[in-house]
């Protein structure tokens, strides 16, 4: 039976639609999911960008390490994609675009090659919230609030065999 080995969760600040997974390099990526983690170039190894549907907000992120392939939970996620990655250190970390590491624990991971399932929900909701703020809502208090946890990401790692 497949078991969850480790899990960390928290918030990461999304800036200019981006945050990153640090300590991870893509081996393969699916072409049908435009938001999934992607590597900017071979000259910038060691991290993958994740493209959010919202420009500036805090996204909820769950990082999980499994000992085998976890069951898919399609009912909880709007979209999901699987890719192959290499972890180059002993942990996976989240980082903001300009502000450094996210204020959450790193996911302990052995160096090696892994499957990564990236799941997301709340993409349309965060885009709608932020577009209302930009269009000048009648509710001034809404524009003063920094959206938090509307968009949620799940990154599940398990060893490639």
N, CA, C and O of each residue as an XYZ file, in Angstrom:
644
protein
N       0.838     -1.184      0.000
C       0.000      0.000      0.000
C       0.883      1.248      0.000
O       1.885      1.309      0.713
N       0.509      2.222     -0.791
C       1.261      3.469     -0.912
C       1.021      4.330      0.326
O      -0.101      4.427      0.823
N       2.109      4.959      0.821
C       1.995      5.755      2.042
C       2.600      7.148      1.857
O       3.576      7.329      1.130
N       1.999      8.112      2.525
C       2.527      9.464      2.580
C       3.716      9.472      3.533
O       3.583      9.072      4.690
N       4.872      9.921      3.063
C       6.099      9.924      3.857
C       6.268     11.241      4.599
O       6.671     11.254      5.762
N       5.962     12.347      3.931
C       6.193     13.664      4.510
C       5.276     14.668      3.826
O       4.979     14.544      2.637
N       4.830     15.664      4.589
C       4.000     16.725      4.027
C       4.292     18.027      4.744
O       4.415     18.061      5.968
N       4.402     19.100      3.974
C       4.493     20.451      4.526
C       3.515     21.321      3.749
O       3.239     21.070      2.576
N       3.002     22.331      4.409
C       2.101     23.239      3.716
C       2.205     24.628      4.292
O       2.613     24.822      5.437
N       1.832     25.582      3.480
C       1.886     26.976      3.894
C       1.532     27.884      2.735
O       0.973     27.449      1.728
N       1.868     29.151      2.895
C       1.577     30.146      1.876
C       2.858     30.568      1.172
O       3.923     30.630      1.785
N       2.745     30.854     -0.105
C       3.850     31.441     -0.863
C       3.307     32.703     -1.534
O       2.197     32.713     -2.066
N       4.104     33.754     -1.497
C       3.713     34.991     -2.154
C       3.942     34.867     -3.653
O       5.044     34.560     -4.108
N       2.887     35.111     -4.405
C       2.945     35.093     -5.867
C       3.172     36.531     -6.322
O       2.423     37.436     -5.954
N       4.210     36.729     -7.124
C       4.507     38.051     -7.670
C       4.571     37.941     -9.188
O       5.233     37.058     -9.733
N       3.872     38.852     -9.861
C       3.852     38.848    -11.331
C       3.466     37.478    -11.884
O       4.025     37.008    -12.875
N       2.513     36.862    -11.232
C       1.964     35.553    -11.627
C       2.911     34.390    -11.342
O       2.609     33.274    -11.764
N       4.031     34.580    -10.657
C       5.018     33.508    -10.527
C       5.444     33.234     -9.091
O       5.481     34.131     -8.250
N       5.763     31.970     -8.837
C       6.567     31.540     -7.696
C       7.375     30.360     -8.194
O       7.179     29.913     -9.325
N       8.285     29.841     -7.371
C       9.129     28.757     -7.885
C       9.333     27.642     -6.874
O       9.240     27.834     -5.662
N       9.614     26.471     -7.423
C      10.076     25.311     -6.669
C      11.597     25.311     -6.806
O      12.117     25.311     -7.921
N      12.307     25.312     -5.689
C      13.769     25.393     -5.693
C      14.349     24.023     -5.358
O      13.846     23.323     -4.479
N      15.415     23.646     -6.070
C      16.058     22.351     -5.872
C      15.518     21.283     -6.793
O      15.765     20.095     -6.586
N      14.772     21.702     -7.822
C      14.090     20.777     -8.728
C      14.367     21.178    -10.177
O      14.356     22.362    -10.513
N      14.614     20.185    -11.028
C      14.779     20.431    -12.463
C      13.861     19.490    -13.232
O      13.702     18.326    -12.864
N      13.263     19.997    -14.293
C      12.353     19.190    -15.110
C      13.132     18.258    -16.022
O      14.116     18.658    -16.643
N      12.681     17.009    -16.096
C      13.203     16.041    -17.058
C      12.259     15.996    -18.252
O      12.694     15.925    -19.402
N      10.962     16.037    -17.965
C       9.938     16.082    -19.011
C       8.760     16.886    -18.496
O       8.493     16.919    -17.295
N       8.061     17.531    -19.410
C       6.864     18.276    -19.040
C       5.769     18.014    -20.061
O       6.050     17.888    -21.253
N       4.524     17.931    -19.607
C       3.420     17.758    -20.548
C       3.165     19.062    -21.298
O       3.409     20.145    -20.766
N       2.687     18.963    -22.505
C       2.445     20.150    -23.319
C       1.041     20.708    -23.144
O       0.760     21.816    -23.602
N       0.161     19.969    -22.496
C      -1.239     20.380    -22.441
C      -1.611     21.213    -21.222
O      -2.778     21.582    -21.086
N      -0.687     21.523    -20.341
C      -0.999     22.308    -19.150
C      -0.069     23.513    -19.099
O       1.120     23.364    -18.818
N      -0.594     24.706    -19.368
C       0.256     25.885    -19.473
C       0.718     26.429    -18.122
O       1.648     27.235    -18.078
N       0.105     26.019    -17.042
C       0.461     26.572    -15.740
C       1.466     25.715    -14.985
O       1.999     26.155    -13.966
N       1.736     24.512    -15.455
C       2.556     23.567    -14.697
C       3.993     24.077    -14.560
O       4.416     24.952    -15.316
N       4.740     23.534    -13.601
C       6.112     24.001    -13.396
C       6.948     23.889    -14.670
O       6.886     22.885    -15.380
N       7.721     24.922    -14.944
C       8.562     24.916    -16.126
C       9.908     25.534    -15.794
O      10.025     26.391    -14.918
N      10.900     25.086    -16.504
C      12.266     25.557    -16.305
C      12.543     26.662    -17.315
O      12.336     26.463    -18.512
N      13.008     27.826    -16.857
C      13.187     28.942    -17.766
C      14.225     28.693    -18.852
O      14.038     29.107    -19.996
N      15.307     28.025    -18.505
C      16.327     27.709    -19.507
C      17.346     26.762    -18.896
O      17.456     26.682    -17.673
N      18.097     26.040    -19.729
C      19.139     25.161    -19.196
C      20.222     25.927    -18.436
O      20.928     25.351    -17.608
N      20.350     27.217    -18.715
C      21.342     28.029    -18.013
C      20.903     28.398    -16.599
O      21.693     28.944    -15.828
N      19.659     28.105    -16.254
C      19.147     28.416    -14.923
C      18.619     27.146    -14.256
O      17.425     27.043    -13.976
N      19.501     26.183    -14.000
C      19.039     24.927    -13.402
C      18.712     25.089    -11.917
O      19.107     26.061    -11.273
N      17.988     24.115    -11.405
C      17.749     24.065     -9.967
C      16.448     24.655     -9.496
O      16.163     24.630     -8.299
N      15.649     25.183    -10.395
C      14.335     25.650     -9.976
C      13.359     25.597    -11.135
O      13.744     25.630    -12.303
N      12.088     25.515    -10.782
C      10.999     25.518    -11.756
C      10.038     26.644    -11.402
O       9.677     26.813    -10.237
N       9.633     27.400    -12.385
C       8.606     28.409    -12.172
C       7.230     27.758    -12.197
O       7.004     26.778    -12.907
N       6.324     28.314    -11.415
C       4.915     27.941    -11.463
C       4.160     29.214    -11.813
O       4.323     30.241    -11.154
N       3.337     29.144    -12.847
C       2.599     30.323    -13.287
C       1.194     30.314    -12.705
O       0.378     29.445    -13.015
N       0.931     31.295    -11.859
C      -0.360     31.456    -11.209
C      -1.331     32.182    -12.135
O      -0.919     32.852    -13.081
N      -2.613     32.043    -11.854
C      -3.632     32.772    -12.607
C      -3.811     34.190    -12.076
O      -4.463     35.014    -12.717
N      -3.234     34.481    -10.903
C      -3.342     35.809    -10.314
C      -1.994     36.489    -10.240
O      -0.963     35.837    -10.076
N      -2.010     37.815    -10.361
C      -0.733     38.525    -10.409
C      -0.049     38.607     -9.048
O       1.069     38.114     -8.903
N      -0.675     39.205     -8.062
C      -0.042     39.383     -6.753
C      -1.004     38.929     -5.663
O      -2.058     39.533     -5.467
N      -0.637     37.862     -4.953
C      -1.471     37.306     -3.891
C      -0.666     36.224     -3.178
O       0.465     35.936     -3.569
N      -1.234     35.631     -2.148
C      -0.614     34.490     -1.464
C      -1.378     33.228     -1.834
O      -2.589     33.142     -1.627
N      -0.670     32.255     -2.381
C      -1.273     30.970     -2.739
C      -0.985     29.953     -1.642
O       0.093     29.958     -1.048
N      -1.945     29.089     -1.380
C      -1.756     27.968     -0.458
C      -1.036     26.860     -1.217
O      -1.427     26.526     -2.336
N       0.010     26.287     -0.625
C       0.773     25.230     -1.284
C       0.946     24.053     -0.335
O       1.256     24.225      0.844
N       0.740     22.854     -0.871
C       0.966     21.608     -0.136
C       2.031     20.835     -0.900
O       1.870     20.556     -2.088
N       3.120     20.488     -0.217
C       4.182     19.659     -0.794
C       4.129     18.304     -0.111
O       4.112     18.230      1.118
N       4.103     17.230     -0.894
C       4.026     15.878     -0.327
C       5.081     14.969     -0.944
O       5.369     15.044     -2.139
N       5.654     14.106     -0.096
C       6.535     13.028     -0.558
C       5.823     11.719     -0.270
O       5.391     11.474      0.856
N       5.699     10.865     -1.302
C       5.051      9.563     -1.198
C       6.071      8.474     -1.483
O       7.080      8.725     -2.142
N       5.816      7.261     -0.992
C       6.722      6.144     -1.290
C       6.337      5.418     -2.583
O       7.047      4.509     -3.014
N       5.239      5.803     -3.194
C       4.765      5.261     -4.466
C       3.733      6.211     -5.038
O       3.441      7.244     -4.435
N       3.179      5.880     -6.186
C       2.227      6.788     -6.830
C       0.938      6.905     -6.026
O       0.254      5.906     -5.803
N       0.598      8.129     -5.585
C      -0.654      8.318     -4.847
C      -1.856      8.265     -5.793
O      -1.732      8.522     -6.991
N      -2.994      7.934     -5.243
C      -4.226      7.912     -6.038
C      -4.558      9.326     -6.500
O      -4.325     10.300     -5.784
N      -5.103      9.421     -7.701
C      -5.552     10.723     -8.210
C      -6.860     11.101     -7.529
O      -7.733     10.256     -7.329
N      -6.988     12.360     -7.180
C      -8.214     12.873     -6.589
C      -8.752     13.977     -7.497
O      -8.701     15.157     -7.150
N      -9.259     13.590     -8.644
C      -9.701     14.550     -9.658
C     -10.849     15.433     -9.169
O     -11.015     16.549     -9.660
N     -11.636     14.954     -8.216
C     -12.781     15.732     -7.757
C     -12.371     16.964     -6.947
O     -13.140     17.921     -6.855
N     -11.181     16.953     -6.364
C     -10.735     18.073     -5.534
C      -9.934     19.121     -6.295
O      -9.667     20.201     -5.767
N      -9.552     18.815     -7.523
C      -8.646     19.697     -8.265
C      -9.224     20.044     -9.625
O      -9.805     19.193    -10.299
N      -9.061     21.300    -10.026
C      -9.553     21.747    -11.329
C      -8.674     21.238    -12.461
O      -9.155     20.965    -13.560
N      -7.393     21.115    -12.184
C      -6.457     20.689    -13.210
C      -5.268     19.995    -12.558
O      -4.912     20.284    -11.416
N      -4.665     19.081    -13.298
C      -3.493     18.357    -12.789
C      -2.632     17.935    -13.966
O      -3.129     17.717    -15.070
N      -1.347     17.823    -13.719
C      -0.408     17.371    -14.748
C       0.720     16.613    -14.072
O       1.119     16.946    -12.957
N       1.233     15.593    -14.747
C       2.364     14.813    -14.240
C       3.601     15.130    -15.064
O       3.524     15.298    -16.281
N       4.731     15.208    -14.398
C       5.995     15.414    -15.076
C       7.093     14.674    -14.334
O       6.896     14.238    -13.200
N       8.237     14.532    -14.964
C       9.400     13.896    -14.344
C      10.380     14.990    -13.952
O      10.614     15.929    -14.713
N      10.958     14.861    -12.739
C      11.890     15.870    -12.243
C      13.093     15.215    -11.583
O      13.058     14.045    -11.204
N      14.151     15.995    -11.456
C      15.330     15.599    -10.695
C      15.442     16.548     -9.517
O      15.403     17.767     -9.687
N      15.581     15.989     -8.319
C      15.824     16.786     -7.122
C      17.325     16.759     -6.883
O      17.921     15.688     -6.764
N      17.939     17.941     -6.814
C      19.394     18.029     -6.767
C      19.970     18.188     -5.364
O      21.189     18.160     -5.199
N      19.141     18.350     -4.374
C      19.636     18.502     -3.007
C      18.887     17.589     -2.068
O      18.395     16.535     -2.470
N      18.801     17.996     -0.811
C      18.101     17.172      0.174
C      16.731     17.728      0.545
O      16.093     17.252      1.484
N      16.280     18.748     -0.204
C      14.962     19.303      0.076
C      14.429     20.052     -1.135
O      15.169     20.416     -2.050
N      13.123     20.268     -1.108
C      12.449     21.116     -2.086
C      11.917     22.305     -1.307
O      11.311     22.154     -0.245
N      12.152     23.480     -1.850
C      11.783     24.720     -1.181
C      10.916     25.547     -2.121
O      11.034     25.435     -3.342
N      10.060     26.364     -1.563
C       9.288     27.324     -2.350
C       9.934     28.692     -2.226
O      10.486     29.031     -1.179
N       9.868     29.477     -3.292
C      10.427     30.827     -3.250
C       9.536     31.783     -4.025
O       8.885     31.412     -5.002
N       9.529     33.026     -3.556
C       8.846     34.082     -4.286
C       9.749     34.542     -5.423
O      10.929     34.192     -5.467
N       9.208     35.306     -6.320
C       9.983     35.767     -7.466
C      11.122     36.692     -7.036
O      12.244     36.553     -7.521
N      10.845     37.632     -6.134
C      11.873     38.599     -5.740
C      12.248     38.560     -4.271
O      13.262     39.139     -3.883
N      11.455     37.892     -3.447
C      11.656     37.991     -2.014
C      12.347     36.832     -1.341
O      12.462     36.829     -0.115
N      12.809     35.858     -2.076
C      13.507     34.736     -1.467
C      12.571     33.637     -1.020
O      11.450     33.522     -1.515
N      13.040     32.818     -0.070
C      12.273     31.636      0.353
C      10.910     31.992      0.948
O      10.748     33.022      1.603
N       9.945     31.122      0.706
C       8.627     31.272      1.323
C       8.753     30.972      2.810
O       9.664     30.262      3.235
N       7.845     31.511      3.585
C       7.873     31.296      5.028
C       7.136     30.013      5.386
O       6.093     30.039      6.041
N       7.696     28.892      4.947
C       7.162     27.578      5.295
C       8.316     26.595      5.285
O       9.369     26.874      4.711
N       8.127     25.457      5.911
C       9.177     24.444      5.958
C       9.468     23.888      4.575
O       8.603     23.874      3.698
N      10.708     23.427      4.393
C      11.084     22.730      3.166
C      10.583     21.291      3.245
O      10.357     20.764      4.334
N      10.410     20.661      2.089
C      10.052     19.251      2.022
C      11.339     18.444      1.933
O      12.108     18.611      0.986
N      11.582     17.577      2.902
C      12.774     16.722      2.875
C      12.635     15.674      1.785
O      11.652     14.935      1.733
N      13.643     15.622      0.910
C      13.630     14.718     -0.240
C      15.059     14.266     -0.490
O      15.982     15.079     -0.436
N      15.256     12.981     -0.762
C      16.582     12.503     -1.148
C      16.882     12.935     -2.578
O      15.975     13.054     -3.402
N      18.160     13.169     -2.867
C      18.571     13.465     -4.233
C      18.158     12.310     -5.132
O      18.339     11.147     -4.771
N      17.605     12.623     -6.303
C      17.201     11.568     -7.227
C      16.167     12.030     -8.223
O      15.851     13.216     -8.314
N      15.645     11.074     -8.971
C      14.648     11.339    -10.002
C      13.267     10.944     -9.478
O      13.094      9.881     -8.882
N      12.299     11.815     -9.710
C      10.958     11.628     -9.160
C       9.888     11.908    -10.209
O      10.112     12.608    -11.196
N       8.724     11.335     -9.954
C       7.508     11.775    -10.621
C       7.001     12.953     -9.795
O       7.151     12.978     -8.573
N       6.411     13.910    -10.463
C       5.792     15.038     -9.777
C       4.410     15.244    -10.372
O       4.261     15.458    -11.575
N       3.407     15.176     -9.516
C       2.043     15.519     -9.934
C       1.751     16.908     -9.377
O       1.824     17.136     -8.169
N       1.422     17.821    -10.269
C       1.104     19.190     -9.886
C      -0.392     19.400    -10.086
O      -0.905     19.250    -11.195
N      -1.085     19.748     -9.009
C      -2.536     19.940     -9.047
C      -2.860     21.362     -8.601
O      -2.119     21.965     -7.824
N      -3.971     21.887     -9.099
C      -4.345     23.248     -8.734
C      -5.859     23.415     -8.744
O      -6.576     22.762     -9.502
N      -6.318     24.309     -7.877
C      -7.712     24.757     -7.901
C      -7.739     26.234     -7.482
O      -6.817     26.728     -6.834
N      -8.798     26.911     -7.861
C      -8.958     28.323     -7.512
C      -8.357     29.289     -8.517
O      -8.263     30.485     -8.243
N      -7.949     28.792     -9.675
C      -7.329     29.665    -10.678
C      -8.328     30.711    -11.200
O      -8.010     31.899    -11.261
N      -9.500     30.277    -11.565
C     -10.502     31.226    -12.061
C     -10.924     32.180    -10.944
O     -11.114     33.371    -11.188
N     -11.071     31.671     -9.727
C     -11.501     32.508     -8.603
C     -10.505     33.630     -8.323
O     -10.908     34.778     -8.134
N      -9.205     33.314     -8.295
C      -8.223     34.373     -8.008
C      -8.157     35.368     -9.161
O      -8.009     36.568     -8.931
N      -8.263     34.892    -10.385
C      -8.257     35.809    -11.533
C      -9.456     36.755    -11.465
O      -9.320     37.947    -11.740
N     -10.628     36.231    -11.101
C     -11.831     37.063    -10.984
C     -11.688     38.092     -9.868
O     -12.021     39.261    -10.058
N     -11.198     37.671     -8.713
C     -11.019     38.582     -7.578
C     -10.075     39.716     -7.949
O     -10.374     40.885     -7.705
N      -8.945     39.374     -8.532
C      -7.957     40.401     -8.857
C      -8.416     41.294    -10.002
O      -8.064     42.473    -10.026
N      -9.181     40.777    -10.941
C      -9.675     41.631    -12.033
C     -10.730     42.608    -11.513
O     -10.818     43.733    -12.006
N     -11.532     42.200    -10.529
C     -12.499     43.126     -9.917
C     -11.770     44.241     -9.196
O     -12.182     45.399     -9.275
N     -10.687     43.913     -8.489
C      -9.913     44.936     -7.786
C      -9.341     45.954     -8.767
O      -9.321     47.150     -8.476
N      -8.882     45.497     -9.913
C      -8.284     46.390    -10.906
C      -9.322     47.233    -11.631
O      -9.020     48.334    -12.092
N     -10.549     46.718    -11.735
C     -11.578     47.444    -12.479
C     -12.281     48.495    -11.635
O     -13.137     49.220    -12.142
N     -11.939     48.589    -10.363
C     -12.528     49.621     -9.522
C     -13.853     49.223     -8.933
O     -14.885     49.808     -9.262
N     -13.839     48.248     -8.079
C     -15.040     47.788     -7.390
C     -15.613     48.910     -6.527
O     -14.873     49.785     -6.080
N     -16.925     48.891     -6.291
C     -17.554     49.865     -5.403
C     -17.149     49.644     -3.959
O     -17.259     50.558     -3.141
N     -16.690     48.469     -3.637
C     -16.293     48.126     -2.276
C     -14.804     48.422     -2.100
O     -13.957     47.613     -2.477
N     -14.486     49.597     -1.521
C     -13.084     50.002     -1.356
C     -12.308     49.061     -0.449
O     -11.098     48.909     -0.615
N     -12.979     48.427      0.509
C     -12.268     47.530      1.426
C     -11.734     46.306      0.702
O     -10.701     45.766      1.098
N     -12.413     45.854     -0.352
C     -11.956     44.679     -1.096
C     -10.625     44.950     -1.778
O      -9.781     44.058     -1.853
N     -10.422     46.165     -2.277
C      -9.184     46.499     -2.974
C      -8.002     46.569     -2.018
O      -6.857     46.402     -2.438
N      -8.270     46.816     -0.719
C      -7.194     46.918      0.266
C      -6.738     45.562      0.782
O      -5.700     45.480      1.439
N      -7.474     44.507      0.509
C      -7.136     43.186      1.029
C      -6.264     42.424      0.048
O      -6.536     42.392     -1.152
N      -5.204     41.806      0.577
C      -4.306     40.968     -0.218
C      -4.911     39.573     -0.206
O      -4.997     38.962      0.860
N      -5.334     39.045     -1.353
C      -5.955     37.714     -1.368
C      -5.002     36.640     -0.838
O      -3.820     36.610     -1.180
N      -5.539     35.776     -0.009
C      -4.724     34.738      0.628
C      -5.436     33.391      0.563
O      -6.563     33.251      1.038
N      -4.764     32.396     -0.031
C      -5.266     31.033     -0.025
C      -6.411     30.742     -0.976
O      -7.024     29.679     -0.884
N      -6.719     31.659     -1.891
C      -7.793     31.428     -2.862
C      -7.349     30.376     -3.877
O      -8.100     29.460     -4.213
N      -6.126     30.527     -4.354
C      -5.547     29.563     -5.291
C      -4.743     28.557     -4.467
O      -3.952     28.943     -3.607
N      -4.950     27.269     -4.732
C      -4.312     26.205     -3.947
C      -3.572     25.261     -4.886
O      -4.104     24.842     -5.915
N      -2.333     24.932     -4.516
C      -1.504     24.006     -5.291
C      -1.134     22.805     -4.443
O      -0.877     22.930     -3.246
N      -1.109     21.647     -5.070
C      -0.628     20.415     -4.454
C       0.471     19.861     -5.352
O       0.253     19.638     -6.543
N       1.654     19.640     -4.777
C       2.766     19.032     -5.502
C       3.106     17.714     -4.814
O       3.570     17.704     -3.674
N       2.874     16.606     -5.509
C       3.118     15.268     -4.968
C       4.329     14.652     -5.663
O       4.339     14.492     -6.883
N       5.345     14.308     -4.877
C       6.548     13.656     -5.390
C       6.524     12.187     -5.001
O       6.087     11.844     -3.902
N       6.993     11.310     -5.897
C       7.227      9.909     -5.558
C       8.353      9.397     -6.443
O       8.532      9.885     -7.559
N       9.121      8.411     -5.958
C      10.302      7.940     -6.695
C       9.953      7.325     -8.043
O       8.929      6.660     -8.200
N      10.832      7.566     -9.008
C      10.727      6.880    -10.304
C      11.463      5.563    -10.176
O      12.589      5.516     -9.680
N      10.826      4.495    -10.622
C      11.469      3.168    -10.548
C      11.689      2.598    -11.920
O      12.216      1.494    -12.053
